[in-house]
Structure formats: C-alpha cells, structure tokens
Amino acid sequence: MQTTKSHPVAVGLDFGTTNSSVAFLHAETGVQYAMFPSFGAQAETSRSVLYLEQFRPRNGPRKMHALTGHAAIERYLHADEKGRLIQSLKSHLSSRSLTGTEIFGRRYKLEELISRILSDLRKHAEQQFEKPIGFAMVGRPVRFVGAETPEDDDFAVARLRDAFAAAGLERVEFEMEPVAAAYSYEATLDHDELILIGDFGGGTSDFSLLRVGPGVRSRGRTSRDLLGNSGVGLAGDAFDARIIRKLVSPALGSNSEARSLNKLLPAVPAWIYANLERWHYLSFLRTNNVREILKSARIRALEPEKIQALIALIEEDLGYQLHQAVQRLKFELSRSESAEFHFRDGSMDLHIPVTRRDFESWIASDLEAIADSVDKLLSVAGIHPQSVNRVFLTGGSSFVPAVRRIFETRFGKDRIRGGNEFTSVAHGLALRAAEALSQTS
C-alpha cells in the first residue's frame, strides 16, 4: 500500500517496552484505536514482542517465520520446539554495545528486529483505518533505559527513526510520551491548567510539566508552555523483577545451601535465578549444562524440594505463566493490603502470602528514584507543588498505591487524575499529529 503524500492522516503510534498502540484522528468520530487480536478477544494494545522460528517446506531449505504481538506469545506457548521470543527491545536502544543478536545462524541488527514489530503495527492499522500510513507522530521517553547522557538519548532516537523507516513509514516526528499524554488530558478541559504528567511504562517513568487548555491552543503554543521534562529508566518491569527476586526465587532455592567438601555453599549459581526475572529468558535455561548443574545441586542441597521445583519450572517452560501470576499479585496488592501469590501450573504449586508493605519495601529504591525525578523537575522549573493545578498519571504502574502516594503527598489527593492508562499516549500522539499536519498544510 503506497502513501498518498497529498492527504496524510493524523496517526499516533506509541511503541512501548511492553505494549504498543496506534491511534487515528477521524474528522467526524474523533480518535479511534487500532484493535488487535488478543487470546480470542480484541484489545486496543498489542504486545511489543517478536517470535522467530524456523520451518522447512516440503523439499526446500529452512525458512524463517516471524510473528508479533499476542500471536507471537500464543505461538511460543504452544510450539513443541520453541523458537526465539524477544521482548523489551526498546530498552536496548541507547546501548552502543548491543548492535544486534544472532538467531538461527543469522545476524540481526536491533533496528531490524524492531522494524518487524513496527511493520506489523503499521499494516494492521492501515487495514483497519483503510488508509495508507506514511507519517506518524511517535512517542519517546524523556530518558531511554540505560541512557546516561543526552547523546545517548539522541543515539536511541536515531536508531528508532531507522527502524520506522525500515518499517515503511516515510516520515516520523517524535514527541515526549508524557507530553503526548498531556494532549490527551487537555482534550477534556474547558479551561487552562498547569499540569504535571506522570507516564509509567514497562521500562521508563517519565514526567512533564506544562501549560495546557483551550486558551493555550487558541493563542498558539510556545516553547514556554513546556516548563520541563524528567525521567528515570525504570518502571513496571523493575517492579516485576523485584517480586521474582524477593518472593519467587527463594521458594525455588535461591537462598538454599548445599554441602561441598564439609562446607556450605550456595546450592545454585545466582545467574540462573537472574534469568527468572524476565520470563522469556527462562527458555534459555533448557540446556544440558543447566540440567547437570541443577541435578547435582538437588543431590547436595539441604532443601532439595526447592531445587526440584526450580527444575520443574524450567523443564515445563512456565516462565510466561509465572509472570502472569506476578501481574495478578501486583494487581491484588493495588486493591488490598495483603494478597496471596498463587502459582499453580504443571507440577508447580506455590501459595505465598504477601503484604503490600512487603512489596513496597522491595521496590523502595525504585520509588525513591521516581520521587527524586519528580522533585528535580519541580526544582529546575522553579515551580512549587501548590502551583500545579492537576497531576495526570497514566501507564500500568500508576495504579501502584506507593507510586500514587509520591504524588498525593506533594500535590494532594484531590488534584490527582487518571484515565485511559494504556492508550492515553497514543491518543495524545494522534492529536499532536493533527496539530503538526495543520501547521505544515
């Protein structure tokens, strides 16, 4: 499908660490979202994952088959012989040392892998919107994961731009993700406000302080309306990893010891447990080397039943199911002061009580980094918390009570707003795209 340059459409594309979404501003019906198949239903977001597997046609050489989104996860879960499932690619964009990876004997650049996901997002949206997409307003974090300098962020943006070009988009413009969320919130206003946006994704937490409203739009936006941005390279994925490390891994022997020459030593190497913290890494442990390590550890361990549970988790490849259980626990702890981590799948059966206080202690350093980022933004902008009219929080981790408490203690609960936590960035990007197009038409 070729792009009609004379009639570009206002499209916002939010390529996230965990989920992605695409929005289109229709002249009559407003913002519409591309809908994606999701385990037998339809969803406004698509998982930012890529699954690669090899297959051999009759009487032919092996070929590569690629799937993205929820279809990639379903194929991975049901494949007898696992291919390669890759997620969180956005988190590697600022890394100059990670140029790519080898998969089934072929070297793939990081930009090429990302472009496969972006290409599927574009094609799916084109089919649904019945319009070619050659231009999109694209979200980007204030600070990419792993970026230590502005040059690192620029490097990440350049790589992302190359990935979009390879995916068939002739032109992209970038907007800070929290600024895009501000556009979404602004659409609900009948007056001007000074707002703080907190956008919590899978990999980053980003903040913007800006003036929005109908008066700002009518007089024309200026650079002075954006008072500042800040961000930190951690969010939902980091919270999940803390739960695995503090709760699940000990139940699987991470603190267990084994006898060796009349000494007590760790039963299992720590790097094996590190692979549990990202669910798609679990399949990398299904090797003969790991099997021998764990078999020996189980024989020598003081708690062999925990090592056996770890063996079962790896052999039955239950990483995805494990992390779904982590998500359920996080959701329950957002609603209640205590919950039970319940994971029963295959031969695994874990029941562990958890309090919200426990969870908050595990993520204390992450919460401190988020709070410091917010305080730095206010300080640099020279804005007192009382001068902020509203705080709009978006993204999955904005539901975590300890995260919300950072803002409630500074701004008051009555000034906190939320809504469309998983699509507000794409919504705002579509509005921002329409604004950009009107300025160039």
Protein Blocks (a to p, Z undefined) as FASTA:
>chain_A
ZZdfklccdddddddfkbccdddddfklopadddddeehiacfbdcdbddddddddehia
cdddddehjllmmmmmmpmbacdddehklmmmmpmklnbdceehiacdfklmmmmmmmmm
mmmmmmmnopacfbdcddddfbdghiabfklmmmmmmmmmmmmmmnopabdcdddfklmm
mmmmmmmpcbdcddddddddfkbccdddddedjklmmnopafklpnbdcdddddfkmmmm
mmmmmmmmmmnopmpccdeehiacdfbdfklmmmmmpmklmmmmmcfklmmmmmmmmmmp
mblmlmmmmmmmmmnopmlmmmmmmmmmmmmmmmpmbdcddddehjbccdddddfklmmm
mmmmmmmmmmmmmmmmmmmnopafklpmbdcdedjklmpmklmmmmmmmnopklpccejk
llmmmmmmmmmmmmmmmmmZZ
